[in-house]
């Protein structure tokens, strides 16, 4: 998870949905309009999951069942949670479709509306203030945080399943695939990493391992 900069203006389809009379729900938001939202989120997230940073492919199809990933409501749109945020741009991200982690896991774990305040929102805060990725493939809570920040970081790791075995394995495989970077000069290594920001999954783990002191 790393900091994301949300582009504005928001997709026009969201504005129209909020103003629609009679009001519509997400199920009646057209596949074409969902695609415009998804395309904007793909750009914002460099085709990566907002939480685990897996690659989300741009399949170029309007049919939702063919999308590699799903539009994710950070705060759930269910009637008992935050239905008023259904079409709010700031509440939307793209998440991978793995049912055991990220958006799907969050919706299964969060039970109370007030718990969202403890989650780290990658557009509102810089997750790298809270986390550091290790050579083991795990994500750790950074040292030096306040007690409240530590609890929020631990809660976010738990809710999104950021240390799920599948993510640890995939991060480790990625890191091992770039061992040659150790033989590069600092200048060449950082130049390559910066050029890879929009191309490589788990980019934060790659930066932390090859650009920061390694945590075991």
C-alpha positions in Angstrom: 0.0 0.0 0.0 1.3 3.4 -0.9 0.1 7.0 -1.2 -2.3 7.7 -4.1 -3.2 11.1 -5.6 -6.9 11.2 -6.6 -7.4 13.0 -10.0 -10.1 15.7 -10.4 -12.6 16.5 -11.7 -14.4 13.3 -10.8 -16.0 11.1 -13.5 -19.1 12.9 -14.7 -21.1 9.7 -14.3 -20.8 9.9 -10.5 -22.2 13.4 -10.4 -25.2 12.4 -12.6 -25.9 9.4 -10.4 -26.0 11.6 -7.3 -28.4 14.0 -8.9 -30.6 11.3 -10.5 -34.3 11.6 -9.8 -35.5 9.1 -8.8 -32.3 8.1 -7.1 -30.5 5.0 -8.3 -28.5 2.4 -6.5 -25.2 0.7 -7.5 -26.9 -2.2 -9.2 -28.6 0.3 -11.6 -25.4 2.2 -12.3 -24.7 1.2 -15.9 -21.8 -0.9 -17.0 -20.7 1.9 -19.3 -20.7 4.4 -16.4 -18.9 1.9 -14.1 -16.2 1.6 -16.8 -15.6 5.3 -16.8 -15.1 5.2 -13.1 -12.9 2.1 -13.3 -10.7 3.7 -16.1 -10.1 6.8 -13.9 -9.2 4.6 -10.9 -6.8 2.5 -13.1 -4.9 5.7 -13.9 -4.9 6.8 -10.3 -3.6 3.4 -9.1 -1.2 2.7 -12.0 -3.2 -0.5 -12.7 -2.5 -1.9 -9.2 -4.8 -2.9 -6.3 -5.1 0.1 -3.9 -4.3 -2.2 -1.0 -2.0 -5.1 -1.8 -0.5 -3.6 -5.1 -1.2 -6.6 -7.2 -1.5 -5.8 -10.9 -5.1 -5.2 -12.1 -5.2 -5.7 -15.9 -7.0 -3.2 -18.1 -9.1 -5.7 -20.0 -10.8 -3.0 -22.0 -14.3 -4.5 -21.5 -17.4 -2.9 -20.1 -18.8 -6.2 -18.8 -18.1 -6.2 -15.0 -17.8 -10.0 -14.8 -14.8 -9.8 -17.1 -12.9 -7.1 -15.1 -9.7 -8.1 -13.4 -10.6 -6.5 -10.1 -13.6 -4.6 -8.8 -14.7 -1.1 -7.9 -14.3 -1.0 -4.2 -16.3 1.2 -1.7 -13.8 2.0 1.0 -16.7 2.5 3.4 -19.4 0.0 2.5 -22.5 1.2 0.6 -24.8 -1.2 2.5 -27.8 0.4 4.1 -26.4 -0.3 7.6 -23.1 1.4 6.8 -22.7 4.3 4.4 -25.2 4.3 1.5 -24.8 8.0 1.1 -21.2 7.4 -0.1 -22.2 5.0 -2.9 -21.4 7.5 -5.6 -18.8 9.7 -3.8 -15.6 9.8 -5.7 -13.4 9.9 -2.6 -14.9 6.7 -1.4 -13.9 4.6 -4.4 -10.9 2.5 -5.2 -10.0 -0.5 -7.3 -9.3 -3.7 -5.4 -8.1 -7.1 -6.6 -10.7 -9.9 -6.7 -9.0 -12.2 -4.2 -11.7 -13.1 -1.8 -9.3 -13.6 1.1 -7.6 -10.2 1.1 -8.1 -6.5 0.4 -11.6 -5.2 -0.4 -13.5 -8.5 0.0 -11.7 -9.3 3.3 -12.4 -5.7 4.6 -16.1 -6.1 4.0 -16.1 -9.4 5.9 -14.1 -8.1 8.8 -15.4 -4.6 9.5 -18.5 -4.9 11.6 -19.1 -1.4 12.9 -19.2 1.9 10.9 -16.9 3.6 13.3 -14.1 1.2 12.6 -13.4 2.8 9.2 -11.8 5.8 11.1 -9.0 3.4 12.2 -8.2 2.2 8.6 -5.4 3.9 6.7 -6.9 5.5 3.6 -4.2 5.6 0.9 -5.5 8.8 -0.6 -5.8 10.7 2.7 -2.6 9.5 4.4 0.7 8.2 3.2 0.8 4.5 4.1 4.5 4.5 4.0 4.5 6.6 7.2 3.0 3.5 8.9 4.5 0.5 7.0 7.8 -0.9 5.9 8.2 -4.0 3.7 10.9 -6.6 4.6 13.1 -9.0 2.6 10.9 -11.8 3.9 7.9 -10.5 1.9 6.1 -9.3 5.0 4.9 -5.9 5.9 5.8 -4.5 9.3 4.6 -1.6 11.4 7.2 1.1 11.2 9.1 1.9 14.4 8.8 5.3 16.0 5.0 5.6 15.7 2.7 6.8 18.4 0.6 4.2 20.2 -2.5 5.2 18.2 -0.6 5.0 14.9 0.7 1.6 15.8 -2.8 0.3 16.5 -4.1 1.8 13.3 -1.3 0.2 11.3 -1.8 -3.2 12.9 -5.5 -2.9 12.3 -5.1 -2.0 8.6 -2.7 -5.0 8.1 -5.3 -7.3 9.7 -8.4 -5.9 7.9 -6.8 -6.1 4.4 -4.9 -9.3 5.1 -1.6 -7.6 3.9 0.4 -10.5 5.4 -1.6 -13.3 3.9 0.6 -16.2 2.7 -0.2 -15.5 -0.9 1.0 -11.9 -0.7 4.2 -12.8 1.2 5.0 -15.4 -1.4 4.3 -13.0 -4.4 6.3 -10.2 -2.8 9.2 -12.5 -2.1 9.2 -13.8 -5.7 9.2 -10.3 -7.0 12.2 -9.3 -4.8 14.1 -12.3 -5.8 13.5 -11.5 -9.4 15.3 -8.2 -9.0 18.5 -9.4 -7.2 20.6 -7.9 -10.0 19.7 -4.5 -8.7 22.1 -5.0 -5.8 25.0 -4.9 -8.3 23.9 -1.5 -9.7 25.1 1.8 -8.5 22.8 3.8 -6.2 22.1 6.2 -9.1 21.3 3.5 -11.6 19.2 1.5 -9.1 17.1 4.4 -8.1 16.7 5.5 -11.7 15.4 2.1 -12.6 13.0 2.0 -9.6 11.6 5.4 -10.4 11.1 4.3 -14.1 9.3 1.2 -12.8 6.7 3.0 -10.7 4.0 2.6 -13.3 5.0 -0.9 -14.4 5.7 -3.3 -11.5 3.3 -4.9 -9.0 4.3 -4.6 -5.3 6.3 -1.5 -6.2 6.5 -0.3 -2.5 8.1 -3.6 -1.4 10.6 -3.2 -4.2 11.5 0.3 -3.2 11.8 -0.6 0.5 14.0 -3.5 -0.2 16.3 -1.9 -2.7 16.0 1.7 -1.7 15.8 1.5 2.1 17.5 -0.4 4.9 16.3 -4.0 4.8 14.1 -5.1 7.6 14.1 -8.9 8.4 
